[in-house]
Amino acid sequence: MDVSEAVERRTSVRAFTDQPVAREVVADILARAARAPSGGNLQPWRVYALAGSPLTALKAAVAANPMGEKMEYNVYPPDLWDPFRTRRFENGEQLYASIGVPRDDRAGRLRWFARNAEFFGAPVGLFFCLDRKLGPPQWSDVGMYMQTVMLLATERGLATCAQEFWARYPQTVAGHVGLPDDHMVFSGMALGYADEGHPINQWRSARDPVETWCDLKGFE
């Protein structure tokens, strides 16, 4: 599989099988992903991988606190504006339509949203954290590391779903992974094998054409 194919095949999978992923496979992906770029080679990412009983314990703790905790950052800016608001709205509509949950079924949407806390059934949960004193450039470095993890996982026949949902549980996650006080949780990620037969995995989110957001100047 070349890079272009991995980019095309990677998608946010929201239904996984219970097939386990070997520790050495997870470790290899995380180690190889460290070739991702970072400004000044700071390598600001700190990663935790949970499976088995530690993952089960975390999910149980989250299930006992469905309202979440005080978030340390806003996943989206308040009063999101267009075109971003429309993109987010349409993405949500299409996602729920793929599993037959209508817009007026608030309970159904909430039940599906709650599956974030179960990593959508994935056998591995990853957490990406960084030192609190680092700034936006280092957050972008962590994002590049995460993308590299996702592409390497795709190459190995695995599936992923990046989940900023876990920003809702910073204290719980920190306690379960042993995160130092001077670090914060940025994002989680589900990792495992896709349930290829599930309807939600047949849907792909749309992308605007390149002309919408890119100007190419000075080319022949």
Backbone as CSV, one residue per row, in Angstrom:
resi,resn,N_x,N_y,N_z,CA_x,CA_y,CA_z,C_x,C_y,C_z
1,MET,0.844,-1.195,0.000,0.000,0.000,0.000,0.881,1.247,0.000
2,ASP,0.644,2.167,-0.958,1.421,3.397,-0.957,0.704,4.465,-0.123
3,VAL,1.368,5.611,0.036,0.825,6.653,0.908,-0.511,7.171,0.388
4,SER,-0.608,7.372,-0.921,-1.862,7.881,-1.488,-3.028,6.949,-1.182
5,GLU,-2.795,5.650,-1.273,-3.867,4.694,-0.990,-4.240,4.725,0.485
6,ALA,-3.240,4.838,1.353,-3.527,4.899,2.787,-4.344,6.137,3.128
7,VAL,-4.010,7.270,2.506,-4.765,8.498,2.741,-6.210,8.335,2.278
8,GLU,-6.404,7.705,1.130,-7.736,7.516,0.587,-8.556,6.540,1.423
9,ARG,-7.929,5.504,1.932,-8.657,4.466,2.666,-8.918,4.831,4.120
10,ARG,-8.089,5.703,4.698,-8.301,6.070,6.096,-9.632,6.785,6.260
11,THR,-10.383,6.374,7.220,-11.641,7.031,7.544,-11.901,6.855,9.031
12,SER,-12.814,7.635,9.573,-13.152,7.524,10.994,-14.136,6.377,11.176
13,VAL,-13.635,5.259,11.651,-14.456,4.060,11.836,-15.164,4.138,13.181
14,ARG,-16.461,3.866,13.179,-17.255,3.992,14.403,-17.951,2.688,14.788
15,ALA,-17.473,1.585,14.255,-17.928,0.262,14.676,-16.783,-0.712,14.434
16,PHE,-16.331,-1.354,15.516,-15.187,-2.252,15.458,-15.599,-3.667,15.855
17,THR,-14.812,-4.638,15.424,-14.965,-5.994,15.929,-14.196,-6.089,17.247
18,ASP,-14.368,-7.221,17.948,-13.641,-7.398,19.209,-12.318,-8.126,19.005
19,GLN,-11.891,-8.277,17.760,-10.606,-8.927,17.491,-9.480,-8.133,18.136
20,PRO,-8.663,-8.754,18.981,-7.598,-8.008,19.661,-6.482,-7.593,18.706
21,VAL,-5.759,-6.582,19.117,-4.576,-6.124,18.390,-3.368,-6.421,19.261
22,ALA,-2.387,-7.103,18.711,-1.220,-7.513,19.485,-0.435,-6.310,19.998
23,ARG,0.103,-6.456,21.193,0.886,-5.375,21.806,2.017,-4.936,20.899
24,GLU,2.710,-5.902,20.266,3.858,-5.542,19.439,3.443,-4.754,18.198
25,VAL,2.231,-4.999,17.706,1.742,-4.233,16.560,1.479,-2.785,16.966
26,VAL,0.807,-2.591,18.093,0.542,-1.237,18.586,1.852,-0.503,18.855
27,ALA,2.776,-1.156,19.528,4.057,-0.528,19.848,4.821,-0.145,18.583
28,ASP,4.777,-1.007,17.576,5.492,-0.732,16.333,4.901,0.475,15.619
29,ILE,3.581,0.550,15.558,2.933,1.699,14.915,3.297,2.993,15.632
30,LEU,3.211,2.980,16.950,3.499,4.199,17.716,4.959,4.623,17.563
31,ALA,5.853,3.657,17.529,7.276,3.968,17.379,7.571,4.528,15.989
32,ARG,7.023,3.906,14.959,7.265,4.377,13.596,6.669,5.762,13.372
33,ALA,5.541,6.043,14.011,4.884,7.339,13.848,5.721,8.486,14.386
34,ALA,6.678,8.185,15.237,7.523,9.231,15.815,8.427,9.896,14.784
35,ARG,8.441,9.387,13.540,9.116,10.085,12.456,8.291,11.271,11.962
36,ALA,7.109,11.462,12.513,6.312,12.642,12.164,7.102,13.904,12.493
37,PRO,6.903,14.979,11.724,7.652,16.205,11.976,7.170,16.933,13.222
38,SER,8.073,17.656,13.838,7.711,18.561,14.926,8.706,19.709,14.928
39,GLY,8.212,20.916,15.136,9.060,22.101,15.121,10.201,21.988,16.126
40,GLY,11.427,22.185,15.655,12.588,22.076,16.537,12.837,20.665,17.035
41,ASN,12.141,19.691,16.425,12.223,18.290,16.862,11.883,18.143,18.345
42,LEU,10.893,18.928,18.797,10.496,18.834,20.205,9.833,17.505,20.543
43,GLN,9.199,16.867,19.535,8.491,15.612,19.791,7.591,15.745,21.026
44,PRO,6.611,16.646,20.976,5.866,16.996,22.184,4.822,15.980,22.626
45,TRP,4.618,14.932,21.841,3.559,13.975,22.164,3.934,13.064,23.327
46,ARG,2.950,12.753,24.110,3.046,11.706,25.135,1.835,10.806,24.930
47,VAL,2.055,9.515,24.779,0.998,8.610,24.337,0.792,7.490,25.352
48,TYR,-0.482,7.148,25.561,-0.847,6.016,26.413,-1.750,5.092,25.614
49,ALA,-1.487,3.810,25.680,-2.295,2.803,24.987,-2.896,1.859,26.020
50,LEU,-4.221,1.717,25.996,-4.914,0.855,26.948,-5.632,-0.265,26.221
51,ALA,-5.591,-1.431,26.797,-6.337,-2.592,26.299,-6.711,-3.443,27.505
52,GLY,-7.505,-4.471,27.298,-7.830,-5.409,28.363,-8.460,-4.756,29.577
53,SER,-8.058,-5.195,30.763,-8.689,-4.724,31.997,-8.485,-3.228,32.259
54,PRO,-7.322,-2.628,31.945,-7.220,-1.175,32.140,-8.225,-0.393,31.293
55,LEU,-8.468,-0.859,30.072,-9.436,-0.185,29.222,-10.855,-0.391,29.755
56,THR,-11.148,-1.585,30.208,-12.461,-1.875,30.781,-12.734,-1.003,31.999
57,ALA,-11.722,-0.830,32.844,-11.880,-0.006,34.048,-12.146,1.446,33.691
58,LEU,-11.452,1.952,32.689,-11.678,3.334,32.263,-13.095,3.509,31.737
59,LYS,-13.544,2.595,30.902,-14.890,2.706,30.335,-15.949,2.643,31.429
60,ALA,-15.730,1.834,32.449,-16.680,1.748,33.547,-16.739,3.070,34.316
61,ALA,-15.592,3.702,34.512,-15.559,4.983,35.225,-16.296,6.063,34.448
62,VAL,-16.145,6.065,33.144,-16.825,7.058,32.314,-18.333,6.800,32.306
63,ALA,-18.721,5.533,32.236,-20.148,5.186,32.245,-20.829,5.647,33.523
64,ALA,-20.069,5.703,34.616,-20.625,6.138,35.896,-20.751,7.656,35.992
65,ASN,-20.212,8.377,35.011,-20.252,9.834,35.030,-20.627,10.355,33.642
66,PRO,-21.847,10.122,33.197,-22.220,10.470,31.821,-22.210,11.960,31.521
67,MET,-22.230,12.810,32.549,-22.241,14.251,32.318,-20.863,14.803,32.010
68,GLY,-19.821,14.005,32.239,-18.476,14.474,31.945,-17.920,15.393,33.014
69,GLU,-16.794,16.009,32.699,-16.061,16.859,33.648,-15.788,18.218,32.998
70,LYS,-15.215,19.116,33.760,-14.848,20.429,33.226,-13.772,20.250,32.159
71,MET,-14.053,20.730,30.959,-13.114,20.589,29.863,-11.998,21.626,29.966
72,GLU,-10.829,21.250,29.480,-9.673,22.146,29.554,-9.490,22.959,28.280
73,TYR,-10.241,22.643,27.239,-10.225,23.458,26.034,-11.517,23.212,25.265
74,ASN,-11.872,24.150,24.408,-13.053,24.010,23.568,-12.695,23.224,22.315
75,VAL,-13.403,22.128,22.084,-13.158,21.361,20.864,-13.512,22.206,19.641
76,TYR,-14.613,22.968,19.724,-14.998,23.898,18.660,-15.135,25.289,19.262
77,PRO,-14.860,26.338,18.494,-15.070,27.688,19.013,-16.549,27.919,19.308
78,PRO,-16.850,28.750,20.306,-18.258,29.098,20.558,-18.858,29.807,19.339
79,ASP,-20.143,29.587,19.114,-20.851,30.249,18.008,-20.131,30.037,16.682
80,LEU,-19.906,28.784,16.350,-19.196,28.429,15.125,-19.861,29.083,13.913
81,TRP,-19.069,29.592,13.005,-19.547,30.351,11.859,-19.326,29.561,10.558
82,ASP,-19.950,30.030,9.510,-19.803,29.374,8.202,-18.470,29.751,7.546
83,PRO,-17.910,28.812,6.770,-18.499,27.556,6.297,-18.388,26.396,7.291
84,PHE,-17.726,26.641,8.427,-17.438,25.547,9.354,-18.701,25.013,10.008
85,ARG,-19.622,25.921,10.360,-20.867,25.486,10.990,-21.647,24.566,10.056
86,THR,-21.761,24.958,8.793,-22.506,24.136,7.833,-21.842,22.790,7.614
87,ARG,-20.538,22.782,7.499,-19.827,21.512,7.321,-20.079,20.571,8.496
88,ARG,-20.013,21.114,9.712,-20.238,20.272,10.886,-21.678,19.762,10.918
89,PHE,-22.630,20.655,10.623,-24.045,20.265,10.629,-24.300,19.159,9.610
90,GLU,-23.830,19.352,8.386,-24.070,18.356,7.339,-23.386,17.032,7.665
91,ASN,-22.226,17.098,8.260,-21.523,15.867,8.626,-22.342,15.065,9.634
92,GLY,-22.893,15.750,10.643,-23.706,15.071,11.641,-24.971,14.487,11.047
93,GLU,-25.617,15.248,10.163,-26.834,14.757,9.521,-26.569,13.491,8.717
94,GLN,-25.492,13.497,7.958,-25.164,12.347,7.116,-24.761,11.142,7.952
95,LEU,-24.018,11.390,9.029,-23.595,10.287,9.887,-24.804,9.570,10.485
96,TYR,-25.710,10.332,11.081,-26.874,9.703,11.723,-27.824,9.095,10.695
97,ALA,-27.910,9.692,9.519,-28.748,9.112,8.470,-28.233,7.738,8.055
98,SER,-26.910,7.548,8.112,-26.325,6.274,7.684,-26.750,5.117,8.580
99,ILE,-27.177,5.423,9.812,-27.617,4.369,10.729,-29.103,4.491,11.060
100,GLY,-29.813,5.284,10.255,-31.256,5.367,10.390,-31.749,6.085,11.623
101,VAL,-30.973,7.056,12.120,-31.397,7.841,13.281,-31.845,9.212,12.792
102,PRO,-33.163,9.496,12.794,-33.649,10.780,12.272,-33.276,11.942,13.178
103,ARG,-33.361,13.134,12.612,-32.966,14.344,13.333,-33.762,14.534,14.620
104,ASP,-35.039,14.174,14.617,-35.868,14.412,15.792,-35.729,13.323,16.855
105,ASP,-34.909,12.315,16.598,-34.696,11.245,17.581,-33.502,11.623,18.460
106,ARG,-33.733,12.544,19.380,-32.651,13.036,20.235,-32.066,11.912,21.098
107,ALA,-32.939,11.051,21.620,-32.465,9.955,22.463,-31.569,9.006,21.663
108,GLY,-31.955,8.737,20.421,-31.148,7.857,19.590,-29.787,8.455,19.292
109,ARG,-29.754,9.749,19.055,-28.477,10.423,18.795,-27.588,10.401,20.029
110,LEU,-28.188,10.630,21.182,-27.404,10.614,22.412,-26.866,9.224,22.705
111,ARG,-27.666,8.196,22.428,-27.185,6.825,22.649,-25.993,6.518,21.754
112,TRP,-26.080,6.970,20.505,-24.961,6.700,19.611,-23.737,7.516,20.009
113,PHE,-23.957,8.779,20.400,-22.844,9.616,20.853,-22.139,8.974,22.035
114,ALA,-22.911,8.335,22.912,-22.331,7.704,24.104,-21.380,6.562,23.747
115,ARG,-21.483,6.033,22.528,-20.580,4.965,22.121,-19.138,5.444,21.984
116,ASN,-18.951,6.770,21.940,-17.597,7.307,22.014,-16.885,6.791,23.260
117,ALA,-17.632,6.728,24.364,-17.041,6.314,25.641,-16.646,4.846,25.652
118,GLU,-17.105,4.093,24.671,-16.751,2.677,24.538,-15.724,2.471,23.429
119,PHE,-15.167,3.572,22.915,-14.254,3.502,21.770,-14.906,2.754,20.606
120,PHE,-16.220,2.845,20.509,-16.979,2.209,19.445,-16.697,0.705,19.349
121,GLY,-16.375,0.108,20.493,-16.122,-1.327,20.528,-14.699,-1.722,20.188
122,ALA,-13.817,-0.770,19.938,-12.423,-1.083,19.604,-11.718,-1.693,20.811
123,PRO,-10.782,-2.614,20.583,-10.070,-3.252,21.691,-8.910,-2.448,22.246
124,VAL,-8.565,-1.347,21.573,-7.445,-0.513,22.022,-7.896,0.941,22.059
125,GLY,-7.583,1.612,23.159,-7.816,3.037,23.278,-6.494,3.763,23.427
126,LEU,-6.246,4.750,22.584,-5.022,5.549,22.651,-5.350,6.943,23.170
127,PHE,-4.419,7.507,23.926,-4.560,8.878,24.398,-3.306,9.664,24.048
128,PHE,-3.530,10.852,23.515,-2.444,11.730,23.088,-2.454,12.964,23.978
129,CYS,-1.343,13.189,24.640,-1.248,14.229,25.659,-0.005,15.070,25.399
130,LEU,0.070,16.221,26.073,1.254,17.062,25.938,1.388,17.962,27.157
131,ASP,2.584,18.494,27.322,2.886,19.380,28.442,2.004,20.623,28.365
132,ARG,1.435,21.028,29.497,0.522,22.170,29.525,1.188,23.470,29.082
133,LYS,2.497,23.581,29.256,3.177,24.844,28.945,3.456,25.006,27.460
134,LEU,3.237,23.958,26.683,3.462,24.062,25.248,2.308,24.809,24.580
135,GLY,2.565,25.331,23.386,1.590,26.188,22.733,0.985,25.593,21.473
136,PRO,0.195,26.404,20.740,-0.481,25.919,19.535,0.419,25.238,18.518
137,PRO,1.655,25.715,18.281,2.493,24.987,17.321,2.739,23.537,17.733
138,GLN,2.888,23.297,19.033,3.122,21.929,19.492,1.832,21.096,19.435
139,TRP,0.684,21.749,19.600,-0.582,21.028,19.406,-0.664,20.529,17.963
140,SER,-0.231,21.373,17.017,-0.263,20.938,15.622,0.711,19.796,15.389
141,ASP,1.832,19.789,16.106,2.781,18.679,16.002,2.143,17.371,16.470
142,VAL,1.388,17.442,17.562,0.699,16.243,18.055,-0.319,15.764,17.019
143,GLY,-0.990,16.707,16.365,-1.925,16.340,15.307,-1.240,15.622,14.164
144,MET,-0.043,16.072,13.793,0.695,15.394,12.725,1.119,13.994,13.160
145,TYR,1.482,13.866,14.427,1.816,12.532,14.939,0.597,11.617,14.867
146,MET,-0.553,12.115,15.270,-1.778,11.312,15.235,-2.114,10.873,13.809
147,GLN,-1.993,11.792,12.849,-2.271,11.433,11.464,-1.321,10.335,10.993
148,THR,-0.078,10.424,11.399,0.887,9.390,11.010,0.506,8.044,11.619
149,VAL,0.063,8.052,12.868,-0.428,6.814,13.494,-1.573,6.229,12.671
150,MET,-2.517,7.078,12.267,-3.686,6.586,11.545,-3.311,5.996,10.186
151,LEU,-2.372,6.619,9.494,-1.960,6.096,8.191,-1.189,4.788,8.343
152,LEU,-0.335,4.689,9.343,0.389,3.440,9.573,-0.571,2.319,9.970
153,ALA,-1.597,2.661,10.760,-2.600,1.666,11.127,-3.345,1.180,9.886
154,THR,-3.696,2.100,8.991,-4.369,1.730,7.747,-3.501,0.773,6.941
155,GLU,-2.219,1.065,6.863,-1.286,0.194,6.134,-1.287,-1.228,6.697
156,ARG,-1.493,-1.342,8.014,-1.474,-2.653,8.669,-2.832,-3.348,8.639
157,GLY,-3.807,-2.761,7.956,-5.135,-3.360,7.899,-5.999,-3.039,9.093
158,LEU,-5.583,-2.086,9.889,-6.331,-1.661,11.071,-7.157,-0.416,10.763
159,ALA,-8.044,-0.085,11.687,-8.903,1.082,11.536,-8.775,1.957,12.774
160,THR,-9.110,3.235,12.621,-8.984,4.194,13.718,-10.151,5.172,13.707
161,CYS,-10.307,5.837,14.825,-11.214,6.984,14.911,-10.631,7.944,15.944
162,ALA,-10.174,9.097,15.494,-9.697,10.120,16.425,-10.894,10.673,17.195
163,GLN,-10.726,10.869,18.512,-11.866,11.227,19.360,-11.513,12.362,20.321
164,GLU,-11.851,13.582,19.942,-11.718,14.675,20.893,-12.810,14.610,21.954
165,PHE,-13.701,13.660,21.834,-14.680,13.365,22.887,-14.002,13.256,24.245
166,TRP,-12.795,12.715,24.266,-12.127,12.456,25.549,-11.671,13.721,26.248
167,ALA,-11.766,14.861,25.570,-11.536,16.131,26.261,-12.602,16.380,27.318
168,ARG,-13.719,15.631,27.265,-14.789,15.750,28.257,-14.442,15.045,29.567
169,TYR,-13.381,14.248,29.582,-13.031,13.469,30.773,-11.538,13.599,31.106
170,PRO,-11.034,14.822,31.242,-9.594,14.980,31.466,-9.103,14.388,32.782
171,GLN,-9.881,14.552,33.861,-9.435,14.032,35.152,-9.502,12.502,35.193
172,THR,-10.575,11.950,34.656,-10.720,10.493,34.657,-9.618,9.832,33.844
173,VAL,-9.377,10.342,32.645,-8.316,9.770,31.809,-6.967,9.903,32.498
174,ALA,-6.692,11.081,33.041,-5.404,11.307,33.696,-5.189,10.310,34.829
175,GLY,-6.228,10.068,35.605,-6.097,9.137,36.717,-5.863,7.710,36.270
176,HIS,-6.475,7.300,35.169,-6.362,5.918,34.715,-5.072,5.637,33.960
177,VAL,-4.490,6.646,33.347,-3.233,6.410,32.619,-2.009,6.840,33.418
178,GLY,-2.215,7.532,34.541,-1.080,8.014,35.324,-0.430,9.241,34.713
179,LEU,-1.241,10.133,34.151,-0.718,11.333,33.497,-0.155,12.306,34.535
180,PRO,1.067,12.802,34.354,1.606,13.797,35.289,0.751,15.057,35.326
181,ASP,0.753,15.750,36.444,-0.075,16.938,36.600,0.279,18.043,35.613
182,ASP,1.527,18.072,35.152,1.935,19.134,34.237,1.611,18.812,32.780
183,HIS,0.879,17.718,32.545,0.446,17.351,31.198,-1.077,17.372,31.117
184,MET,-1.596,17.494,29.906,-3.038,17.495,29.703,-3.408,16.550,28.566
185,VAL,-4.651,16.106,28.590,-5.185,15.225,27.552,-5.630,16.074,26.371
186,PHE,-5.148,15.740,25.195,-5.607,16.413,23.981,-6.705,15.609,23.291
187,SER,-6.448,14.335,23.005,-7.405,13.548,22.232,-7.228,12.070,22.521
188,GLY,-8.282,11.326,22.285,-8.200,9.878,22.295,-8.277,9.344,20.878
189,MET,-8.126,8.035,20.745,-8.260,7.399,19.431,-8.616,5.935,19.622
190,ALA,-9.654,5.497,18.917,-10.000,4.078,18.887,-9.131,3.386,17.847
191,LEU,-8.670,2.179,18.175,-7.812,1.423,17.272,-8.225,-0.035,17.289
192,GLY,-8.439,-0.611,16.129,-8.815,-2.015,16.056,-9.136,-2.402,14.629
193,TYR,-9.961,-3.415,14.482,-10.371,-3.891,13.163,-11.808,-3.465,12.901
194,ALA,-12.044,-2.877,11.734,-13.374,-2.360,11.400,-14.381,-3.489,11.255
195,ASP,-15.589,-3.223,11.735,-16.723,-4.087,11.446,-17.223,-3.680,10.063
196,GLU,-16.743,-4.383,9.051,-16.995,-3.972,7.672,-18.473,-4.028,7.302
197,GLY,-19.255,-4.823,8.017,-20.661,-4.956,7.685,-21.565,-3.923,8.322
198,HIS,-21.030,-3.112,9.217,-21.876,-2.136,9.916,-22.182,-0.955,8.997
199,PRO,-23.450,-0.511,8.961,-23.824,0.577,8.046,-23.017,1.853,8.240
200,ILE,-22.650,2.162,9.476,-21.963,3.436,9.701,-20.585,3.452,9.056
201,ASN,-20.028,2.269,8.810,-18.719,2.209,8.167,-18.807,2.214,6.645
202,GLN,-20.019,2.268,6.112,-20.185,2.388,4.674,-20.233,3.857,4.243
203,TRP,-20.390,4.748,5.212,-20.532,6.173,4.927,-19.165,6.851,4.952
204,ARG,-18.948,7.788,4.036,-17.722,8.576,4.019,-18.088,10.055,4.055
205,SER,-17.422,10.789,4.898,-17.676,12.226,4.978,-17.190,12.918,3.706
206,ALA,-17.859,14.021,3.376,-17.556,14.748,2.142,-16.365,15.678,2.338
207,ARG,-15.746,16.047,1.245,-14.685,17.048,1.238,-15.000,18.089,0.181
208,ASP,-14.803,19.358,0.511,-14.982,20.422,-0.467,-13.921,20.298,-1.557
209,PRO,-14.228,20.725,-2.781,-13.220,20.707,-3.842,-12.069,21.637,-3.509
210,VAL,-10.908,21.308,-4.027,-9.704,22.044,-3.675,-9.815,23.532,-3.993
211,GLU,-10.582,23.867,-5.041,-10.716,25.278,-5.422,-11.402,26.110,-4.340
212,THR,-12.134,25.444,-3.439,-12.853,26.149,-2.374,-11.903,26.753,-1.352
213,TRP,-10.776,26.083,-1.111,-9.915,26.501,-0.008,-8.441,26.665,-0.378
214,CYS,-8.105,26.536,-1.665,-6.701,26.617,-2.066,-6.535,27.549,-3.263
215,ASP,-5.567,28.456,-3.178,-5.180,29.295,-4.318,-3.800,28.859,-4.788
216,LEU,-3.670,28.622,-6.067,-2.376,28.273,-6.665,-1.944,29.435,-7.557
217,LYS,-0.849,30.063,-7.202,-0.406,31.257,-7.908,1.018,31.071,-8.454
218,GLY,1.252,31.648,-9.604,2.598,31.659,-10.150,3.014,30.413,-10.889
219,PHE,2.076,29.493,-11.126,2.409,28.267,-11.854,2.170,28.469,-13.349
220,GLU,2.937,27.768,-14.171,2.753,27.831,-15.628,1.499,27.056,-16.018
